[in-house]
Amino acid sequence: MLIMYKRILLKLSGEVLAGDKHTGLDFKVIRDFAQSLAKIRNAGIELSMVIGGGNMLRGRDALEYGLDRVSIDTIGMLGTVMNALAIKATLEKFDVPAQVLSAIGMPPAADLYNRERARDLLRAGNVVIFAAGTGHPFFSTDTAAALRASELGLDCLVKATKVNGIYDKDPVKYPDAKFLPELTYNDAIRLNIEVMDTAAFAICRENKLPVWVMSIHDSDWAKNIIEGVRTGTIVKED
């Protein structure tokens, strides 16, 4: 079954950009990732992104040392800007135009997010990277991804993860975990699927935005997006 999406938002965890270092930025990993992004964009797909900041700050660790949640989330938002700028600079090395739009204005590093500007940039063939989450603490980058994709009326939110889709329980901890190739938003919320938070699933449900969960470690992940090859899990309406 082919599922062709022409306007997508890719949600990626920041940890992926750290490679085996686990923290910071691994520019070899970023270069390889940017090559895949270039293929998607050059295939005629409108591509936007939200990247987490876990490679820059582990919120749970900071909480253990007594930092307050607002401060932690603000630091994390700034970490996502660093990740976005690294992706932008690398994409430009492959002659792919890219722009960073931040929920927190910080010229000249990144322009403040504006929906109409984002639409214009995407139509012009830019890869648009949304940074700084929603600009507010207590909201995850998953929620930011669902919000931006819904605001722009995109076809699909692609969540690239460490696993090849959604299971009824953690496949790392439970060998008998059952793979779920398709489920509804309500099922994802009811089962407390941890691949995205409840707020993000709720936004997608409200706006009928499909969520395609796939493995970033699958060597064909970009090809599958381009060709619409059904892999991973689709979360959608009944």
PyMOL commands that set and color helices and strands:
alter all, ss='L'
color gray80, all
select helices_A, chain A and resi 14-21+27-42+59-64+69-93+115-123+141-151+185-190+198-206+221-227
alter helices_A, ss='H'
color red, helices_A
select strands_A, chain A and resi 7-12+46-51+98-102+111-112+127-131+156-161+166-167+179-180+182-184+211-215+233-236
alter strands_A, ss='S'
color yellow, strands_A
deselect
rebuild
show_as cartoon
